């Protein structure tokens, strides 16, 4: 690839800024201290939505009727990159000893009820919150969207 040049942080600016015209591919930034690379970050152009990824912040809950697990939902391309313009409607179902406590996507203008078991992705992401009931056991959350394979995550309560 080609270099977009180097910049030095100055004064109270905590980061350097470049204006980069869009070009599909990979953009790589290298932060250096005393000429040595200390941090490298890459951003890749995403392709079309290919699959849903579910990531539970907690996989073990207390069976107390209150404990929660926050499930991050990412819409990914075939290479595992988040698709930033994905707004797929994600539908959730739950099996076992838990309920869907709510869904969200961070978009403040979304007027849909937070208690609905579905949510449009915003910037390729949304969130499902599951709540353990008072009976210990397995909880399985499944997410599906048109044109994408359904995927599940399992959580246990005790």
FENNORNOR-V924286 format. One record per residue. N is the residue number from 1. RES is the residue in one small letter. SS is DSSP state (H for helix, E for strand, L for the rest). PSI is psi in whole degrees, 0 to 359 (999 if undefined). D_FIRST is the distance of its C-alpha to the first C-alpha in Angstrom with 2 decimals. Layout:
N:RES:SS:PSI:D_FIRST
N:RES:SS:PSI:D_FIRST
This chain:
1:x:L:178:0.00
2:x:L:148:3.74
3:x:L:142:6.74
4:x:L:10:9.56
5:x:L:178:12.05
6:x:L:153:14.68
7:x:L:155:17.99
8:x:L:137:21.19
9:x:L:138:23.59
10:x:L:144:26.81
11:x:L:231:30.33
12:x:L:0:30.81
13:x:L:123:27.29
14:x:L:354:26.21
15:x:L:159:22.54
16:x:L:150:20.01
17:x:L:138:18.98
18:x:L:145:16.23
19:x:L:118:16.84
20:x:L:123:13.82
21:x:L:147:14.50
22:x:L:136:14.27
23:x:L:127:11.64
24:x:L:145:12.01
25:x:L:215:9.66
26:x:E:133:8.78
27:x:E:124:8.94
28:x:E:130:9.32
29:x:E:135:11.92
30:x:E:121:13.43
31:x:E:131:17.03
32:x:E:147:18.58
33:x:E:123:22.27
34:x:L:39:23.57
35:x:L:356:20.22
36:x:E:134:19.95
37:x:E:127:17.66
38:x:E:342:20.21
39:x:E:134:18.40
40:x:E:133:15.10
41:x:E:139:14.84
42:x:E:142:12.68
43:x:E:129:13.61
44:x:E:146:13.17
45:x:L:130:14.61
46:x:L:150:18.07
47:x:L:203:19.92
48:x:L:155:23.68
49:x:L:131:26.21
50:x:L:326:27.13
51:x:E:167:29.17
52:x:E:140:30.83
53:x:E:135:30.48
54:x:E:129:33.43
55:x:E:114:33.33
56:x:E:132:36.73
57:x:L:335:36.96
58:x:L:135:40.25
59:x:L:357:41.60
60:x:E:123:45.10
61:x:E:159:47.35
62:x:L:135:50.94
63:x:L:67:53.31
64:x:L:5:54.82
65:x:L:5:54.10
66:x:L:331:51.76
67:x:L:141:48.78
68:x:E:151:45.41
69:x:E:130:42.05
70:x:E:121:39.10
71:x:E:111:36.94
72:x:E:133:33.40
73:x:E:121:32.38
74:x:E:136:28.74
75:x:E:119:27.81
76:x:E:154:24.89
77:x:L:183:22.83
78:x:L:341:22.95
79:x:L:5:20.12
80:x:L:12:21.99
81:x:L:141:20.11
82:x:E:135:22.58
83:x:L:102:22.96
84:x:L:341:23.26
85:x:L:11:25.36
86:x:L:129:27.67
87:x:L:29:31.29
88:x:L:144:33.08
89:x:E:116:36.71
90:x:E:124:36.99
91:x:E:134:40.56
92:x:E:141:41.89
93:x:E:153:44.90
94:x:E:143:46.40
95:x:E:151:48.74
96:x:E:209:50.82
97:x:L:52:51.99
98:x:E:174:49.89
99:x:E:164:49.19
100:x:E:113:46.33
101:x:E:335:46.90
102:x:E:170:44.38
103:x:E:156:41.00
104:x:E:168:38.61
105:x:L:3:35.15
106:x:L:355:34.91
107:x:L:110:35.29
108:x:L:338:38.25
109:x:L:359:39.27
110:x:L:117:39.73
111:x:L:1:43.51
112:x:L:147:43.91
113:x:L:138:46.16
114:x:L:345:44.55
115:x:L:357:47.08
116:x:L:144:45.92
117:x:L:32:44.49
118:x:E:153:41.59
119:x:E:137:38.75
120:x:E:138:35.93
121:x:L:150:32.53
122:x:E:123:30.96
123:x:L:34:27.22
124:x:L:11:27.27
125:x:E:154:29.82
126:x:E:185:33.54
127:x:E:138:36.16
128:x:E:139:39.36
129:x:E:124:41.97
130:x:E:145:44.48
131:x:E:131:47.79
132:x:E:144:49.91
133:x:L:195:53.52
134:x:L:7:56.46
135:x:L:125:56.57
136:x:L:149:54.36
137:x:E:197:52.25
138:x:E:147:49.03
139:x:E:131:47.02
140:x:E:119:44.52
141:x:E:129:42.32
142:x:E:138:40.85
143:x:E:137:38.32
144:x:E:156:37.87
145:x:E:150:36.37
146:x:L:131:36.75
147:x:L:358:34.39
148:x:E:145:33.20
149:x:E:144:34.97
150:x:E:149:37.32
151:x:E:151:36.49
152:x:E:158:38.80
153:x:E:143:38.94
154:x:E:139:42.07
155:x:E:148:43.69
156:x:E:147:47.02
157:x:E:146:49.76
158:x:L:999:52.61
